[in-house]
Amino acid sequence: MAGIYIYSDKTELVAELIGFARESGKAAYVITFDQQAAAAAAVYGPDQVYLFQGNSPLVENYAKVIARFLSREGAELLVVGATARGRDIAARIAGYLECGMVSDVASLVWENGKLHSERMLYGGAVTQSEIATDLVVITVPAGKFEPAKAGSSEITVLDVEADPRVVLTGTSPVSKAGVDLSVADKVICIGVSMEKKEDMQMVWDLGQALGAELGCTRAIAEQRQWLPNYIGISGITIKPSLYVAVGVSGQVQHTVGVRDSRIIVAINSNEKAPIFQAADYGIVGDMYEIVPLLTQEINSTKSR
């Protein structure tokens, strides 16, 4: 059946991709690989949920099966959540289909029978535009579309045979820390202007006052290792209602990851910092003076 076919190993992304299909006026069909994922997807009311059942625990081993399924059904588009697993299976499926693929799009719009996409290249310095008229595979990061509203859908079980060439010999858990910033409503980000790790406490206090989560730039995560994940084009893309940049210079690699924020507030002592070009509101000054004052004022307002 013609329409948009969807896969992601994250339920939140499935909801957003169903939202994109609805926004485009297309039927939405979700592909899943276990009963729990199928039930979670059905809650968002796609036209159909397909549960592929086979003899392999590896999603990647079903790429050829999915490619054949999409060809048989006359799919117009396959959108895949841009996670590590999603990118892997998307590339495999596109290879088997011998069709085009666009990775990690910044925007995606269906107009007049054509699919218009944009993606960032060279750290966000260049925007590449693509127009597709035939079946294509596209990976989409979180936060690009509004999630579909609650609904219901039937689950169709398909018994399939997986590619046996890759075998799982063992697993080990990955230790994860921190919150999922991609779904946070408010985010405060610290940059390299912060002098000591202990100084993060004043930003934690501001976050508590605002009800915001704490993020950081790449240097804070990778060089200083103060926080586990960073915000930016190669890190986490966010779309909060409020984003506060504290001591963040605002290089293009970072601002691309926050540009979809509803309101951007920047605090920096350098009045020429690039972050001010992306900000809705800017405060030029010492963050060590401004952040505690903001926290005090917000808490005072809340107590009135």
KAZIGI-V872200 format. One record per residue. PSI is psi in radians with two decimals (none if undefined). BURIAL is # if it has 24 or more other C-alpha atoms within 12 Angstrom, else .. D_FIRST is the distance of its C-alpha to the first C-alpha in Angstrom with 1 decimal. Layout:
psi = <PSI;PSI>
burial = <BURIAL;BURIAL>
d_first = <D_FIRST;D_FIRST>
//
This chain:
psi = <2.35;2.58;-2.96;2.20;2.47;2.39;2.40;2.57;0.08;2.15;-0.67;-0.66;-0.62;-0.78;-0.71;-0.67;-0.58;-0.69;-0.71;-0.77;-0.76;-0.75;-0.55;-0.10;0.45;2.72;2.54;2.16;2.16;2.35;2.24;3.00;0.04;2.79;-0.69;-0.77;-0.66;-0.77;-0.69;-0.68;-0.65;-0.44;-0.43;0.12;0.71;2.95;-0.53;2.53;2.21;2.16;1.88;2.11;2.15;-2.89;0.34;2.44;-0.07;2.05;-0.66;-0.44;-0.05;0.17;-0.77;-0.68;-0.76;-0.73;-0.77;-0.70;-0.80;-0.70;-0.76;-0.67;-0.19;0.67;2.50;-0.47;2.49;2.06;2.35;2.36;2.34;1.17;3.04;-0.80;-0.68;-0.78;-0.64;-0.94;-0.54;-0.77;-0.70;-0.79;-0.78;-0.65;-0.78;-0.58;-0.30;0.79;3.03;2.78;2.40;2.19;2.39;1.11;2.61;-0.52;2.70;2.07;2.37;2.03;2.27;0.73;0.13;2.51;2.01;2.19;2.67;2.50;2.71;2.44;2.78;0.88;0.40;0.01;-0.42;2.44;2.18;2.21;2.41;2.53;2.18;2.40;-0.20;3.13;2.32;2.71;2.30;2.34;2.42;2.13;2.87;2.67;0.14;-0.44;2.72;2.33;2.59;2.66;2.90;2.54;-2.64;2.73;2.67;2.61;2.12;2.15;2.23;2.08;2.11;2.89;2.13;2.77;2.13;0.07;-0.36;2.23;2.38;2.08;-0.27;2.84;2.72;2.43;2.58;2.20;2.10;2.48;2.74;3.03;2.95;1.68;-0.40;-0.32;0.11;2.47;-0.56;2.41;2.33;2.33;2.33;2.53;-3.02;-0.14;-0.31;2.24;-0.74;2.65;-0.61;-0.42;-0.21;-0.39;-0.67;-0.53;-0.62;-0.73;-0.74;-0.71;-0.70;-0.68;-0.66;-0.30;0.68;2.70;2.80;2.24;-3.05;3.00;3.02;-0.70;-0.65;-0.69;-0.78;-0.64;-0.89;-0.42;0.74;-0.57;2.72;-0.54;2.58;2.79;2.32;3.13;-0.56;0.04;-2.06;2.29;2.26;2.80;0.99;2.94;-0.47;2.24;2.18;2.07;2.05;1.91;0.51;2.20;-0.67;0.70;2.77;-0.58;-0.51;-0.82;-0.50;-0.59;-0.18;0.00;-0.33;0.08;2.50;-0.80;2.27;2.19;2.28;2.37;2.02;2.48;-0.29;1.90;-0.26;0.15;2.35;-0.44;-0.51;-0.43;-0.45;-0.21;2.55;-0.60;2.37;2.46;2.02;2.02;3.11;2.09;-0.47;-0.31;-0.72;-0.78;-0.85;-0.62;-0.71;-0.78;-0.79;-0.77;-0.74;-0.78;-0.66;-0.72;-0.69;-0.53;-0.14;none>
burial = <.;.;#;#;#;#;#;#;#;#;#;#;#;#;#;#;#;#;#;#;#;#;.;#;.;#;#;#;#;#;#;#;#;#;.;.;#;#;#;#;#;#;#;#;#;#;#;#;#;#;#;#;#;.;.;#;.;#;#;#;#;#;#;#;#;#;#;.;#;#;#;.;.;.;#;#;#;#;#;#;#;#;#;.;.;#;#;#;#;#;#;#;#;#;.;#;#;.;#;#;#;#;#;#;#;#;#;#;#;#;.;.;.;.;#;#;#;#;#;#;.;.;.;#;.;.;.;.;.;#;#;#;.;.;#;#;#;#;#;#;#;#;#;#;#;.;#;#;.;.;.;.;.;.;#;.;.;.;.;.;.;#;.;.;.;.;.;.;.;.;.;.;.;.;.;.;.;.;.;#;#;#;#;#;#;#;#;#;#;#;#;#;#;#;.;.;.;.;.;#;.;#;#;#;#;#;#;.;#;#;.;#;#;#;#;#;#;#;#;#;#;.;.;.;.;#;#;#;#;#;#;#;#;#;#;#;#;#;#;#;#;#;#;#;#;#;#;#;#;#;#;#;#;#;#;#;#;#;#;#;#;.;#;#;#;#;#;#;#;.;.;.;#;#;#;#;.;#;#;.;.;#;#;#;.;.;#;#;.;#;#;#;.;#;#;.;.;.;.;.;.;.;.;.>
d_first = <0.0;3.8;6.4;9.2;9.7;13.3;16.2;19.8;22.8;24.2;23.0;24.5;22.3;19.1;20.3;21.0;17.6;15.9;18.6;17.7;14.1;15.8;18.4;16.1;14.5;11.0;8.8;10.1;9.1;12.4;13.5;17.0;19.7;22.1;22.5;24.3;21.7;19.0;21.3;22.2;18.7;18.0;21.1;19.5;16.9;13.4;10.6;10.5;12.8;12.5;16.0;16.8;20.2;22.4;26.0;26.3;27.0;26.0;22.6;23.2;23.4;19.7;18.8;18.4;16.3;13.9;14.0;13.2;10.2;8.8;9.7;8.4;4.7;5.6;6.3;8.9;11.2;12.6;15.5;18.1;21.2;24.2;26.2;28.0;25.5;22.5;24.1;24.8;21.4;19.8;22.3;21.7;17.9;18.6;21.3;19.3;16.6;19.6;18.2;20.0;20.7;22.4;24.4;25.5;24.9;27.3;25.1;21.5;20.7;17.9;20.0;19.6;16.4;18.1;18.1;21.8;23.1;26.6;28.2;31.9;33.9;37.5;37.8;36.5;38.9;36.2;32.9;30.3;27.8;24.6;22.2;18.9;17.0;14.7;12.9;15.5;16.5;18.6;21.0;22.1;25.5;26.2;27.4;25.4;23.4;24.4;22.9;20.6;22.7;23.0;20.6;19.1;15.9;15.3;15.5;13.9;16.2;15.4;18.6;18.7;21.6;22.7;24.6;28.2;30.0;30.3;32.3;33.2;37.0;37.7;36.9;39.1;38.4;38.3;40.7;39.2;41.3;40.9;38.3;34.8;35.7;32.2;31.9;35.6;36.5;39.8;40.8;44.2;44.4;47.7;48.6;51.4;54.0;54.4;57.4;57.3;54.8;57.0;56.4;52.8;54.3;54.9;51.2;50.3;52.6;50.9;47.5;48.8;50.2;46.9;44.6;43.1;42.0;43.8;42.3;44.0;43.8;43.3;47.1;47.7;45.1;45.7;49.4;51.0;48.4;49.1;45.5;42.6;39.9;40.2;38.4;37.3;34.8;35.2;35.6;34.1;32.5;33.4;32.7;35.5;37.1;40.4;41.2;44.8;46.0;49.4;51.2;48.0;48.7;45.1;44.4;41.1;39.5;40.1;39.4;35.9;35.1;36.5;35.9;33.2;35.9;36.7;40.5;42.2;45.9;48.0;51.3;53.2;56.8;55.9;55.3;53.8;51.1;47.6;46.1;47.9;45.9;42.7;44.4;44.5;47.8;50.3;53.4;55.8;58.1;58.8;56.0;58.7;60.2;57.2;54.9;57.5;58.4;54.9;54.6;57.9;56.9;53.5;55.2;58.0;55.6;53.7;57.0;58.3>
//
